[in-house]
Amino acid sequence: MEIKKITFHIISIPMNISVRHALAERSVAENLVLLVEDSDGNVGVGECCPRDYVTGETLESVQENLSNVFIPQALGKKFTHFIEVVDWLT
């Protein structure tokens, strides 16, 4: 398997009710969806919900890391077994 294409999208999902706690209030969930396509046309999908008050990440910081670090390192990478993917990600 060779990683051929990686794209990501910001999705905004309106909530039926606002969620409020000591650190934030939200009426929309803004998440990032990542799509990874291999040389056989298989597509994997992942999602993250960066919250600066929880993980220290923001949508902007995740986009920057994906664009400048992860995607350039991952494109063209070849794996023969799933454990190789896990090891590489670790």
FENWOQUI-V105301 format. One record per backbone hydrogen bond with DSSP energy under -1.0 kcal/mol. NH is the residue of the N-H (numbers start at 1). CO is the residue of the C=O. If there is no record, write none. Layout:
nh=NH co=CO
nh=NH co=CO
This chain:
nh=3 co=77
nh=4 co=37
nh=5 co=37
nh=7 co=35
nh=9 co=33
nh=11 co=31
nh=13 co=29
nh=15 co=27
nh=19 co=26
nh=21 co=24
nh=26 co=19
nh=29 co=13
nh=31 co=11
nh=32 co=48
nh=33 co=9
nh=34 co=46
nh=35 co=7
nh=36 co=44
nh=37 co=5
nh=38 co=42
nh=39 co=2
nh=41 co=38
nh=44 co=36
nh=46 co=34
nh=48 co=32
nh=54 co=51
nh=55 co=51
nh=56 co=51
nh=62 co=58
nh=63 co=59
nh=64 co=60
nh=65 co=61
nh=66 co=62
nh=67 co=63
nh=68 co=64
nh=69 co=65
nh=70 co=65
nh=71 co=66
nh=73 co=69
nh=74 co=70
nh=75 co=71
nh=76 co=3
nh=77 co=74
nh=79 co=1
nh=84 co=81
nh=86 co=82
nh=87 co=83
nh=88 co=84
nh=89 co=85
nh=90 co=86
